Amino acid sequence: MKILWFTWKDRKNPASGGAEIVNEELAKRLVADGHEVVFLVGGFEGSVPKENKDGFKIIRVGGKWSVYLEAYTYYKKNLSNWPDLVIDEVNTVPFFSKLYVKQKNILFIHQLCREIWFYQIFFPLNLIGYILEPVYLWLLNDKKVITVSESTKKNLIKYGFKKENISIISEGIELMPVEDFETISKFEKPTILSLGTIRSMKRTGQILKAFEILKKDIPEARLIIAGRKEGVYGDRFVNDVEKSMYKSSIKCIGSVSMEEKIELFQKSHVLVVTSVKEGWGLVVTEANSQGTPSVVYDVDGLRDAVRNGETGLVCSKNTPEDIAKKMVQILHDKEEYKTLQKNAWEWSKQINFENSYKQFIVKINE
């Protein structure tokens, strides 16, 4: 098939995340199977208009907001007769390709935005987006959808999508699970890890608050914050760390390489994730693959990536106090920790791009 894939970002975009990893891993496998794939995405500062990568083509048009109109224009002018299949990826806002493409088209939705509008977008656009999301989802609810979690599927059903039209595929991770998690050497002191961009929707500040509460029970505990800071929220977080009475036990190390990331996953004792929502908590599965269980908020995507009490702990209340309580539990009970660690590691071995692709190719061929 000739597959045209509308999406907001490609992996080289500085704002890219887990969704872009999944897209391009699937595209590589599509190309290896003899299909042609073209991504139509937004540009970014310093980007080139066209690029070939791993056998597929990336065409960049417009920017963060103008990409939707520019993609439509580019398609009509250059690609209207080319594809056999169009994938409309909804990452905040859909491309509404069903309104203008002639070919078979499906939706690929990692997560819905909903609450994120109030964390990532300024007023009044956040309010407008929040109000319009149910409207545009209603307009699209006759389409077939591929998604990556049960949480997103349930949300789509609320907006009128038919259950039988929604397919869930496995996520995948780039990291190879360690051969034997018991050979992993942890830091000498109990170490909490936060890994991801320091921004509003990740609620990194709540991890800091939880750590300060944890220190009262486990004085020797340390916190490592890995990830670039973003905007006013990132600056404020760094200032809060500087003001913390426990700042000597906290390290903000910025962005990390893949090698550093693996080392942090292996040596840290617990990963903590407090996002407003996710498509799937990829960082959780990555940490699991390297022998580290997680404590997460009970939100879309994270509750899917953690089997509560089996591979990690899901908070009963989404508060720093409950995170601290769960961290104390996981660090004090050595037997429970080993069980969570083993189960998480075993499960991570099933979450790979080979399984994801096998499920994906079946669904796009239906």
N, C-alpha and C positions, 0 to 999 in steps of 0.2 A: 504493500500500500504506500501511497504518498500521504504523509501525515503532516498537517499544519497545526502547530501548537501555539495558541495565544496564551501568553502569561506575562505578568507584570515585570518580572526580573529574571535575569540569568545568573548563573553562579558567580560570575566575575563582578557583579554589582556589589558595592560595599555594604548594601543593606540586605544581601541575600542571607538565607537561613536554611533550615532543614528541608523545606519544600523544594528548593532549587537543587539540593543534593539528590532528592528522590527523582525529580524530573529528568535530570541529565543521566542518572544511572539507568533509568528506564529507556531513555533515548539511545544510549550506547548499545543496549541489548536489542532494541528494535532494528538498529542499523546492522548489527551483526547477523540478524535474521533475514536481512535482505530488504528491509523497508527503508524508505527515504523519510527523513524528518527535518522539518524546518521550524525553528522557534521564531515567533514574532514577538519581540519584547521591547521594553522601554530602555532608552539610553541613559547614561550617567556621565558625570564629568570625566573626561579623558578616554571615553569608550570609542571604539571604532564602529562604523555603521554595519559592517558585515564581517563575519568570522566563521571559519570552519573549525570544528572541534570534535574529536573522537568520531568523525564520520558524519556528524549532523551539522546543519547550518544554523547560525544565529543571525537574525536581522534585527537591528536596533532602530527604533523609530520613536520620536518624541521623548518625553521625560516622564517623571513620576506620575503626573496628572494627565499630560497630553497624550500619553501612549494609547489610550483607548480610542480617541478620535483618529490619531495618526495610523494606528493599526488597521482600522476600518478603511481609511483612504488608501493605504498601501495594498491591502488585500484587493480592493476593487480595481485598482490600477494595474497590479502586477501578478496577482495570484488567484484570481477568481475562477480560473479554469484548471488550476493545477492539482489541488488535493483530492484524495478519495475520502479522507476523514479529517474533520476539524475538532480539535480538543480545545475547549474554552475553559481555561483554569480560573477559578474564582479565588483570588487572593485579595481580599477586601472588597473589590468591585468586579463584577463580571464584564466581559467584553460584549455580551448580548449578541454573539455571533449568529444565533438562531434567527435573528431578524434580517440578516443579509447574506448568509452563506447558502449556496445551493446544495452543498454536499451534506452527507450524514454528519451530525455534530453531537458531541456529548459534553457533559460538564465534568471537570475534575476539581473537587473541593476538599482541601486539606482541613479547613476549619471555617466557621462563620465568624464574622467580626463581632457583631453585637456589642458587648461591654467594652471591647477594645477601643471603640470609637472615642470613648471618654478618657482614655489613657494616652492615646497616640496622636489624636488630631485636635486642633485648636477650635474654640468656639467661633462662629456658630456651625462650622462644618461638621463637628462631632455630633451635634444634635440632629442636623440634617441627615447625616449618614445613618444614625441610629433609627430615625423615623422611616427612612426610605428602604432600609435593608429588607424588612418583611414584604414591602411592595414589590421590589425587583425579584425577590425569591419566588413570590407568587406568580410573577410573569414567566418564570422559568420552570415552574414545577411540573411541567409535562415532559421534561427531558430526562434521559437516563443519566445517572450520576455514578462516578467512581469516587470513593472517599477512603479514609485510612483508619477510622475509628468508629466504634459503636456510638460514642457520644455525639459525633457529628451526624451520624445517621438518624438518631433520635431527634435532633434539632431540625433536620430537614423534613422529617415526617410532620413535625409541628407546623411547618410552613406549607403543607399540602402536597409534598412529594409522595408518590406512591412507594410503599415499602418494597414492592417487587422491582422497582426501577432503580433502587440504590444498591450498589455492590461495594463491599469492603475488601480492600486488598491489604496484604501485609505491608508494613513499613520495612525498611532495610537500614543497615548501618554500614559505614565504611570500614570500621575497625574489625579486625579479626579477634574473636574471643580468645583470651589466653588459654593455653593448653591445660593448665592446672591452676585453679584459683588459689589453692593452698600454698603454692610456691611464691605468691605475691608477698612482698615485704612492705608493710605499712609504716608510715611515719611513727617515730617514737611516741609522740604526744597525740592524743585524740584530735583529729583534724577534720574540720567541716569544709566542704568545697562548694562554692557557687561558680558555675561556669556558663557564661552567656553575656550578651550585651547588657550593660548597666543602663536600663531605660525603664520608663514608667510602667509599661505593661508587664515587665518581668518582676516588678516590686522588690528589687534587690534590697531596698531599705528595710524591708520586713525581716530579711535574713539577718541583717545586722542587729536589729532589735532582739530577735530570737537568740542570737549568739550571746548578747549581753545578759540575757536571762539565764542561759545555759551555764555561763561562767560561775554563777553562784553555786551550782551543783558540781560542776567539773572545772575547777579553777585552772587546770593545766591545758584546757582545750585551746585550739587555735582555729582561725578562720582564714581561708584563702579565697580571694575574689579574683577570678580570671575572666577577662573580657573587656572590650573597649567601652569607654563611657560615652553616652550619647546625650547631647543637649543640656538643658538646665538641670534635668533630673540627675544626670551623671555627675555634673559639677557639685550639686548639692550633696550627693551621696559621699563623694570623696571628702567634702568638708565635714560631714557627719562622722566619718571614720576618724578624721583628725581630732575631733572633739571627744571621741569616745574614751572613757576611762580605761578601756581595754585595748587601745590602739596598738600597744606593743605586741599584742597577740594576733593582730590582723595584718594580712599582706594583700595589697591591691597590686596585681602584677600585669594588668593590661591584657592585650591580645596575646595568644600563645600559639606556637607552631603545633603541628600534628604530633610531633615527638613529645613536646612538653605536655600536651593535652593527655596523651596516653600515660605519661609518668604521673600526672596529677590524679587521674582516675585510679591508677593502680595503688598509689601510696596513701591517698586520702581514705578516711574511714567511712564517711557518709557524704553523699551529694544531697543538697537541698535545693528544691525548685518551688518557686512561689508565683509563677506566672498567673495572669488573669485567666488565660486559657491557651491551649495549644491544639494543633491538629493531632499530634502524637508527641509525647515527650521523648524525642530522639536522644537528647542528652542523657536521659535516664537509662535507656537501653544501652547506650555507649558505655556509661559507667558500670552497668551490670556486667557487660562483656569483659570488663577488666577487673572484676572481683569486688565491686563496690555497690552496696544497696543504697536506696534513696528514701528520703522523707519528702513528701510533696503535699501541696494543697489539693483539696477535693474539687477539681475543676476539669472541664472538658480536656481530653488529651492526656492529662497527667493521671487521672483515675484509670485511663485505659492502659497506660504504660507501666502501672504498678498494680500488682495483685496484692491488695492490702493484707498484711499479716503473713504473706507467703513469699513475695519477692522484695518487699519494702513496706513502708508505712504511709498510709494516706491519712491526713489530718481529719479529725471529726469536726473541728472548727478551724476555719481559715484565719488563724491569728498567730502572731509571733509566740504567744504563750503556749499554744498547742504544739507548734514546731519544736520549741524548747523541750516540752514534755516528751515528745516522741523521740527526740535526739537523746535525751537522758535514758530513755527506755532501751533504745537500740545500742547505746554504748555501754550501759551497765550490765546488760544480760548477755554474756559472752556466748552462751549456747544459742539463744535466739539469733544473735548476730550471725553466727556461722550458718544457721539454717537459712536465713534470709539471703545471705551471700551466695550460698550454693544454689538455691532455687532461682535467684536472679540470673546468675551465670548460665545455668542450664537453659532458661527460657530465652536468653539473648541469642543463643546458638540457632534458634528457630526463626529469628527475625532478621532475614537477610534479603538481598536484592534478587537472588535467584528465585526464591518463593514469591516475592513481590511481582516479578516479571511474569512468571508462569500464570499467576492469577490475572494480571493486567491484560496480557495478550488474549486470554480467553474472552474477557469482557469487551474489549474494543472490537473483537471479531463477531460479536453477537448481532 
